[in-house]
Amino acid sequence: MRKFYFLGIFLMVLLASSCTREDESTTVVETEEVIYVSGEKIRVLGRLITNQPITALDHGFQLSTSESFSNPILISLGEKNGPGRFIGETSGLQINQKYFVRAFINADGADFFGEALEVKTLLPAIESFSPSFSFPGEEMMIVGRNFTPDTRVFFGEQEATVLEIAFDSRLKVRIPEPAGKAKVPLIVQSQDEKLEASQPFEYRTGKYTLVGLFPGNERIYDNVFFQHQNGLFAGLGTDKFGSYLGSLQRFDLQSTTWSKVDFPGETRRGAFATAGYIGGGARVDRDNYYYKRDLWKISGEHFERLPDLPVDSYHSPAFELNGQLHVVGGTGSGLRTLLRYNPATKIWSSLSSAPFDLASTQVSFVYQNKAYLLATDNRIWEYEPTADSWKIFTKFPVSSEGGLGIAQVIGDRVYIGFFFRSMQLMELDLQTLIWKSKTPIPGNPESLNAGHFTYNDQLYLLRCPDRTIPGALPMELYRFDPNGI
Amino acid sequence: MLRRLIHILLLIPIACIDPYEVEVPEGKELLSVDGLIHTGQGPHAITISRSTTYGSQFEGLIRPVSGATVVVRDNEGMVTFLEEGQEARGSYFTPTGFRAQVGKSYTLQIQTTEGRVYTSLPERVNAVPEIEAITMKTVTVPVEGETNPRSGIQLISEINDPADQNNFYFWRSGRATYLQETYPELYIIRPAKIPAPKACCNFCYITEPGSNQSLFIAQDDSFNGLSTRIPAAFIKDDGRRFIFKYRMELRQYSISQEAYRFLRLIKQQAEISGSIFDPPPATIRGNIISLDNPDEEVLGYFIAAGETTKEIYIDRAELSFRQNKVTIPDDCLTLPGASLIPPVDWKP
């Protein structure tokens, strides 16, 4: 009987214990992966894995510089119902700083944490910037890495306006006004990290100063111009009504005054002039050309008649090489004819023809005893007088359409530009053949060039409003400092 | 009379049969990303589209996702912007000169025009061993009811697997070039069938993009640190390719373990044949996540890989079985990718 009693108790215990259900619920929080890290921003992927319905009061990530997560930065994502992935993001972190990050979830009054991952924020860097040569007010794009939202950009000492920071890697800034220097270091500051670009930024230079107005509100066209010592001469040609002018005006660079200089020859248009000679040209009566073959030597304000040109010359470029006058092309004797006048023998000789058509609407300059002429296809040809040979030198990089531009050499640089209705001036380094654009000229874009000169490493530009522009608009004389800011 | 009546009565039940239409619930238009950047010459493409419902017939068109901002960012923070193709909407290309670098991790970021932002998980670029040699063998597959089997060539990549790391391989067929003979003298104007022989041209070089209809992947569990030979491509013999010389570029990639797992699952799903041993059809999760809703289902995978390539020239004599030559009665220049001049690097 006792045996049955114990057996009964044992069976009842067994029965009761079999009714006890084991709790198999599992809740796991995983810090899966750091999917983004920059200079000051981090983005982390976490996951809640559970086999039971769960409502977390809060979930997210903790971030700390210490592994023990003391004083952590909390990325709170709020309530979460059920399992699944979650992404947390925070910014404003210190650059180049080691952090520990872990996912957390607060459910049923308990905190669950994922495994801690170690991550280091990145250092900013500059990769490149463009343009590297421009002018104030233009936009510049700096390409780099890990720029923080507080990034500042300096052009030397001048701070630029940051317009946009895209993907922490593209900085769009507005170029500030220069502070007296053309080449300045480009500095990017993110938090306390200062970065300097490997190449400096260069401001586009060139400063124009209005020196004076041509006397008598007069405008001259198809004229000649030349320079003798500190005097700038411009004249002959016609006025805006087409009347022929028989004199020139001389601008004295010392006194900045104009004075009239009479020319002993006949009136004409389309003549040529160099520092030492003036000649050619024609009087044009409707379609009839009355060519002038007389040649004059310039001696200050005096003109000495020389033997006449052997051919007609009209709108011919002219230049002096080795003290000898060269007249090329033009519509008088042939667009490719090259003639040389030797003042010692007073003899004209014919040289190798130019390989392209030439007229005075195209520009020419002399450098190191060689002549350079711009063709209409923008190629610049070099003429070497000793070998009497032509070769292609380089190419003008922008449009020269319409011609009527200028070309003047200062040191090892030539300045070419101001073609028909263009205010653009280009600088060519004759040693490196690198082109740079200069500050555009102020004034009316429809102005033409009535003369261009150099003095004390500066350009002088006599600008004349186009014949079609009505009104009493005077001709303006500008001084251009190529390095001025 | 009675016979006619029976015929008419027989027609009635026939007309009453309705075609069976499969009712498919409206599917979500899921974002789908297919992208591979590698250490080889670019540009590399990322293709983004939206899926559509598939039933007894296409319910909609797979739409390319156009106008998105797509960038690839490395683990040092260097961001590369991808530009959408003008003629391939939804395909975004890396700039010329971009190459992934071994040892770096890359993430893909996509911002759609609706402002939704997606990112991939970081993918690390692993070094890839060179293809030591490419060999080939002819493969024939009997076709029921046909006397001629289907055939082609299988390319086998020979590699020396590095022992110090776990490697996962993926192969793709690159562009192929072959010499094609046609018969312009047999040209006829259809449908009138008027003979109009053309004077030119009989022989052209045909260049075609790689056809990657099958996935070729491998992991080195069974050959770690050993020299091995693995099937890496299959080129179908269409009666045109292997008449003279055929050249193909084989591309070998070293991919991450996660990318390998993804491609293996895709391969399994693609090779379902209806057998009871097939894996059940399932959505395969890739490595693209929506930042706005991490639970959003996004399809596809962004792979960053090391790449090596090798070319193989195949002569017709090397095939143990060839399909009958296809006769094309026209100027060979009318064929897609045809040129009279061989590619500059054609050195059979």
Interface residues (C-beta under 8 A of the other chain):
Chain A: E33 I35 Y36 V37 S38 G39 R43 L45 G84 R85 F86 I87 E89 L122 P124 A125 E127 R145 N146 F167 D168 S169 R170
Chain B: V71 R73 N75 E76 G77 M78 V79 T107 Q109 T119 L121 P122 I289 L291 P294 D295
